[in-house]
Amino acid sequence: MNLPPDRCNVATEKRNPRTMDLHALSVEEIARVINREDRDVILALKRASKRLTRLISAIEPGFLSGGRLIYVGAGTSGRLGVLDASEAPPTFCVPSDRIVGIIAGGDAALRKSSEGAEDDPRGAWTELDTLSLTDRDAVIAIAAGGTTPYALGALDFCKQESRPASQRSLTAILTCSDLAAAAPSADHVIVLKTGPEVLTGSTRMKAGTATKLALNTISTTLMVRSGRVYQNLMVDVRATNAKLRDRAARIVATLTGLSRDECFTLLDRAAGSAKAAVLTHRLGIDPAEAQHRLDAANGWLDVALGERDAVIEGG
């Protein structure tokens, strides 16, 4: 008989002693206990902060020199990776191929569960091979329980001895289980110790929330460090719909003091680029020259404005 591995020792699969009577609680009591347990998420991120910092610092040089950030996962973990990757282009105007999400079962698994696909350790190999990985790329396996063959297999692909050093990407695993410490193909292991779930094994809850926060931290930090943020404003936003046009206009108004109508006129002249609009007004130049200065400053608005010297890659 071909039995599945016994995962009773996985932290995210254990029963939570504080929620044994979950089925008998009132609506108010269930909401209260979930809220109480969610406090573990913040503590987990705090405990993992040093390792998370080391991971981001390791990814940064390759990413700033044109490398990619690639998430690989199955089920909830895979969906969270795809979500983070898909939100980067509209938020930071980063090309869609710079942050990539790969999920077991493909895009169809975003809406309809394809859990069986997670058992194939070579399930992501074809997609990873298509990406033509280099040593500037970073591949992060996301696996709440730390044992998902699909995710761990992706890291094995990156570290194959047959691959030349120039094609071996930096690797990491983001998990909520200490079992991932045994992942030999991971350069970095980030464990978010969220403990047993309110509902046993339902890692879409605490584990999923902690994972989402960690991914937010990784991608947002890289976007800030690549010049896509000025102060705490997403100045690389492109005014492509009503909401983003409004946001871009408010950013330009904040940084120039112009009226709302003037900001929209300026944005139209600058082809929807908030950074080019700000430079155009602040330096009294035309949008084409503003864009030229931004290109020379590698996209850093403060450098183009003369507020700071040129940024050294990875510095």
C-alpha positions as CSV (number, residue, x, y, z in Angstrom):
1,M,0.0,0.0,0.0
2,N,1.4,3.4,-1.1
3,L,0.7,5.6,2.0
4,P,1.5,9.4,2.1
5,P,4.2,10.6,4.5
6,D,3.0,11.1,8.1
7,R,3.1,14.9,8.7
8,C,2.0,14.8,12.4
9,N,5.3,16.4,13.4
10,V,4.8,19.5,11.2
11,A,4.1,22.5,13.3
12,T,1.3,23.8,11.0
13,E,-0.5,20.4,11.2
14,K,-0.6,20.1,15.0
15,R,-3.8,20.8,17.0
16,N,-4.0,24.1,18.8
17,P,-4.8,23.4,22.5
18,R,-6.5,26.9,22.8
19,T,-9.2,26.1,20.2
20,M,-10.3,22.6,21.1
21,D,-13.9,23.8,21.6
22,L,-14.0,25.8,18.4
23,H,-17.2,24.0,17.2
24,A,-19.1,25.0,20.3
25,L,-18.2,28.8,20.3
26,S,-20.5,31.7,19.5
27,V,-19.8,34.0,16.5
28,E,-18.3,36.6,18.9
29,E,-16.2,34.0,20.6
30,I,-14.9,32.6,17.3
31,A,-14.0,36.0,16.1
32,R,-12.2,36.8,19.4
33,V,-10.2,33.6,19.4
34,I,-9.1,34.1,15.8
35,N,-8.0,37.7,16.6
36,R,-6.1,36.4,19.6
37,E,-4.3,33.8,17.7
38,D,-3.4,36.3,14.9
39,R,-1.1,38.0,17.3
40,D,1.3,35.1,16.8
41,V,1.8,36.4,13.2
42,I,3.4,39.7,14.3
43,L,5.7,37.9,16.8
44,A,6.7,35.4,14.1
45,L,7.8,38.2,11.7
46,K,9.7,39.9,14.5
47,R,11.6,36.7,15.4
48,A,12.5,36.2,11.7
49,S,13.4,39.8,11.0
50,K,17.2,39.3,11.0
51,R,17.1,36.3,8.7
52,L,14.6,38.2,6.4
53,T,17.0,41.1,6.4
54,R,19.9,38.9,5.4
55,L,17.8,37.4,2.6
56,I,16.8,40.7,1.1
57,S,20.4,42.0,1.4
58,A,21.6,38.9,-0.5
59,I,18.9,39.3,-3.2
60,E,19.5,43.1,-3.7
61,P,22.7,43.2,-5.7
62,G,21.4,40.7,-8.3
63,F,18.0,42.4,-8.5
64,L,19.5,45.9,-9.0
65,S,21.6,44.6,-11.8
66,G,18.6,43.2,-13.7
67,G,18.0,39.9,-12.0
68,R,14.5,38.6,-11.1
69,L,12.7,37.6,-8.0
70,I,10.8,34.3,-8.6
71,Y,8.3,32.7,-6.2
72,V,7.4,29.0,-6.4
73,G,4.7,27.3,-4.4
74,A,1.6,25.2,-4.3
75,G,-1.9,25.9,-3.0
76,T,-2.2,28.9,-0.7
77,S,1.6,29.4,-0.7
78,G,1.6,29.5,-4.5
79,R,-1.3,31.9,-4.7
80,L,0.3,34.3,-2.3
81,G,3.5,34.3,-4.4
82,V,1.5,35.0,-7.6
83,L,-0.4,37.7,-5.8
84,D,2.7,39.5,-4.7
85,A,4.2,39.2,-8.2
86,S,1.1,40.4,-9.9
87,E,0.8,43.5,-7.7
88,A,4.3,44.8,-8.4
89,P,3.8,46.1,-11.9
90,P,0.8,48.4,-11.2
91,T,2.2,49.6,-7.9
92,F,5.8,50.2,-8.9
93,C,5.7,50.2,-12.8
94,V,8.2,47.4,-12.7
95,P,8.2,45.1,-15.8
96,S,6.0,42.0,-15.3
97,D,9.0,39.7,-15.9
98,R,11.1,41.0,-13.0
99,I,8.9,39.5,-10.2
100,V,7.5,36.1,-11.3
101,G,5.0,33.8,-9.5
102,I,4.9,30.1,-10.3
103,I,2.2,27.9,-8.9
104,A,1.6,24.2,-9.0
105,G,-1.1,23.5,-11.5
106,G,-0.6,26.7,-13.4
107,D,-2.9,29.8,-13.5
108,A,-6.0,27.6,-13.3
109,A,-4.9,26.7,-9.7
110,L,-5.4,30.3,-8.7
111,R,-9.2,29.7,-8.7
112,K,-9.6,26.0,-8.5
113,S,-7.5,23.8,-6.2
114,S,-4.9,21.6,-7.9
115,E,-3.4,20.2,-4.7
116,G,-2.2,16.9,-6.4
117,A,0.3,18.9,-8.5
118,E,2.3,19.8,-5.4
119,D,3.5,16.2,-5.0
120,D,5.7,16.4,-8.1
121,P,9.3,17.5,-7.1
122,R,10.0,18.3,-10.8
123,G,6.7,20.0,-11.4
124,A,8.2,23.5,-11.7
125,W,11.3,22.5,-13.7
126,T,9.9,23.2,-17.1
127,E,8.8,26.7,-16.2
128,L,12.1,27.4,-14.4
129,D,14.1,26.1,-17.4
130,T,12.1,28.4,-19.7
131,L,13.2,31.4,-17.6
132,S,16.9,30.7,-18.4
133,L,17.9,31.5,-14.8
134,T,21.2,33.3,-14.0
135,D,23.2,33.9,-10.8
136,R,21.5,37.3,-10.6
137,D,18.1,35.8,-10.0
138,A,16.6,34.7,-6.7
139,V,14.2,31.8,-6.4
140,I,12.1,31.6,-3.2
141,A,10.2,28.4,-2.5
142,I,7.1,29.1,-0.4
143,A,5.9,26.1,1.7
144,A,4.0,26.6,5.0
145,G,4.8,23.1,6.2
146,G,8.3,23.1,4.7
147,T,7.8,19.7,3.0
148,T,6.0,20.5,-0.3
149,P,7.9,18.5,-3.0
150,Y,6.9,21.0,-5.8
151,A,8.5,23.9,-3.9
152,L,11.6,22.0,-2.6
153,G,12.1,20.5,-6.1
154,A,12.3,24.0,-7.6
155,L,15.3,24.8,-5.3
156,D,16.9,21.5,-6.3
157,F,16.6,22.5,-10.0
158,C,18.5,25.7,-9.3
159,K,21.4,23.9,-7.5
160,Q,21.9,21.1,-9.9
161,E,25.6,20.3,-10.2
162,S,25.2,20.1,-14.0
163,R,24.3,23.8,-14.1
164,P,27.3,26.2,-14.5
165,A,27.9,28.7,-11.7
166,S,26.6,31.5,-13.8
167,Q,23.2,29.8,-14.0
168,R,22.8,28.9,-10.3
169,S,20.4,31.3,-8.7
170,L,20.3,32.4,-5.1
171,T,17.7,30.2,-3.3
172,A,15.6,30.5,-0.2
173,I,12.6,28.8,1.4
174,L,9.9,30.7,3.3
175,T,8.0,28.5,5.7
176,C,6.3,28.2,9.0
177,S,7.9,24.9,10.0
178,D,11.4,24.1,11.4
179,L,11.4,21.1,9.1
180,A,12.6,23.3,6.2
181,A,15.9,23.7,8.0
182,A,16.7,20.4,6.3
183,A,16.3,21.8,2.8
184,P,19.8,21.3,1.4
185,S,19.2,23.4,-1.8
186,A,18.2,26.5,0.1
187,D,20.8,29.2,0.7
188,H,18.5,31.0,3.1
189,V,15.8,29.5,5.4
190,I,13.2,31.8,6.7
191,V,11.0,30.2,9.4
192,L,7.9,32.1,10.5
193,K,6.9,30.3,13.7
194,T,3.2,31.0,13.8
195,G,2.4,27.7,15.6
196,P,-0.7,25.5,15.2
197,E,-3.7,27.0,13.4
198,V,-7.0,27.9,14.9
199,L,-8.5,25.3,12.6
200,T,-6.0,22.4,12.5
201,G,-4.0,22.4,9.3
202,S,-5.7,25.4,7.7
203,T,-2.5,27.3,6.7
204,R,-4.5,29.9,4.8
205,M,-4.9,31.4,8.3
206,K,-1.9,32.4,10.5
207,A,0.7,30.8,8.2
208,G,-0.8,32.5,5.1
209,T,-1.0,35.9,6.8
210,A,2.6,35.7,8.0
211,T,3.7,34.6,4.5
212,K,1.8,37.5,2.9
213,L,3.5,40.0,5.3
214,A,7.0,38.5,4.6
215,L,6.5,38.7,0.8
216,N,5.3,42.3,1.2
217,T,8.5,43.1,3.0
218,I,10.7,41.4,0.5
219,S,9.2,42.9,-2.6
220,T,8.6,46.4,-1.2
221,T,12.1,46.7,0.2
222,L,13.5,45.8,-3.2
223,M,11.3,48.3,-4.9
224,V,12.4,51.0,-2.5
225,R,16.1,50.1,-2.9
226,S,15.7,50.2,-6.7
227,G,14.5,53.9,-6.7
228,R,10.8,53.3,-7.2
229,V,9.8,55.2,-4.1
230,Y,10.5,58.8,-3.0
231,Q,9.9,59.6,0.7
232,N,7.0,57.2,1.3
233,L,5.3,57.9,-2.0
234,M,4.9,55.4,-4.9
235,V,6.3,57.9,-7.4
236,D,6.7,55.2,-10.1
237,V,2.9,54.8,-10.4
238,R,1.6,55.3,-13.9
239,A,-1.7,57.1,-14.3
240,T,-3.4,54.4,-16.4
241,N,-6.9,54.4,-14.8
242,A,-9.1,56.7,-12.8
243,K,-7.8,55.6,-9.4
244,L,-4.2,55.7,-10.4
245,R,-4.6,59.1,-12.2
246,D,-6.0,60.5,-8.9
247,R,-3.2,59.0,-6.9
248,A,-0.6,60.3,-9.3
249,A,-2.1,63.7,-9.2
250,R,-2.1,63.8,-5.4
251,I,1.6,62.7,-5.4
252,V,2.5,65.4,-7.8
253,A,0.5,68.0,-5.8
254,T,2.3,66.9,-2.6
255,L,5.7,67.3,-4.1
256,T,5.0,70.5,-6.1
257,G,2.3,72.5,-4.4
258,L,0.3,72.7,-7.6
259,S,-3.5,72.6,-7.8
260,R,-5.3,69.4,-8.7
261,D,-6.1,70.7,-12.2
262,E,-2.5,71.8,-12.8
263,C,-1.2,68.4,-11.7
264,F,-3.4,66.6,-14.3
265,T,-2.2,68.9,-17.0
266,L,1.4,68.3,-16.0
267,L,0.8,64.5,-15.9
268,D,-0.7,64.6,-19.4
269,R,2.4,66.4,-20.6
270,A,4.7,63.9,-18.9
271,A,2.8,60.8,-20.4
272,G,1.4,59.9,-17.0
273,S,4.8,59.7,-15.2
274,A,4.6,61.2,-11.7
275,K,8.4,61.4,-11.4
276,A,8.8,63.2,-14.8
277,A,6.0,65.6,-13.9
278,V,7.6,66.5,-10.6
279,L,11.0,67.1,-12.3
280,T,9.4,69.1,-15.0
281,H,7.9,71.5,-12.5
282,R,10.6,71.6,-9.9
283,L,13.5,72.2,-12.4
284,G,11.6,74.2,-15.0
285,I,12.4,71.8,-17.8
286,D,10.4,70.0,-20.4
287,P,9.1,66.4,-19.9
288,A,11.6,65.0,-22.4
289,E,14.6,66.5,-20.5
290,A,13.0,65.3,-17.2
291,Q,12.9,61.8,-18.5
292,H,16.5,62.0,-19.7
293,R,17.6,63.1,-16.2
294,L,15.7,60.3,-14.6
295,D,17.3,57.8,-16.9
296,A,20.7,59.2,-16.1
297,A,19.9,58.9,-12.4
298,N,18.8,55.2,-12.8
299,G,15.2,56.3,-11.9
300,W,16.0,57.8,-8.5
301,L,14.0,61.0,-8.2
302,D,16.1,62.5,-5.4
303,V,19.2,62.0,-7.5
304,A,17.6,63.6,-10.5
305,L,16.5,66.6,-8.3
306,G,20.1,67.0,-7.0
307,E,19.2,66.1,-3.5
308,R,21.6,63.2,-3.3
309,D,24.6,62.0,-5.2
310,A,24.3,59.2,-7.7
311,V,23.4,55.9,-6.1
312,I,26.0,53.2,-6.2
313,E,24.5,49.8,-7.3
314,G,23.8,47.8,-4.2
315,G,24.8,50.6,-1.9
